[in-house]
Amino acid sequence: NGVAGHELKFNDRQLVGSYLRVGFGMDGTWRNFKMRQDFIASDKVQMEDDITASVVVPREQIPGLPSEYDTYPSLKISQNCEWRLFQRPDEAIHPGYDKQTEKDMSESGLFCSNFQPIKPDEMKDLTEELYFWDLFTPDMQQHMKDGAKGVDNSICSAKPRLVEGKPTKNPRYLQVRPDV
């Protein structure tokens, strides 16, 4: 869950158990499932909605290619040109849970939609709700403090826009690609 914990060792070897949380139970507790022992987690950069530029060039115009390309008369060169990724931060409504979203949304230059615009005096009230504010990461806490001192509206990762009095189920933001 992103919080420092303890480790279990046997014969001086760290034992690692990997669990996957899939939503919440009816009572609000996490639904955890044990992963296989050979499971190795990895970071993934979502690229399915990417913007790619490509060009087809004659093979002989590209010096230094390995011999396996000799049979091709031309080659297609592609490059992902998107530097922002479309994110749906569903778990960000739980303060402190989605640490990456809180970091992203606390940085300048954010483009987001369906988050409630919060006036400085309202943001100040949120920073004084310690049971709420204390759960956020330091990045979002600083962002909220800055928003409380500012003159313009700001946003909070745990406050999606209200539609007909209810939080929207469709918050979005553009994340600067972590791999560039």
Disulfide bonds with the S-S distance in Angstrom:
none
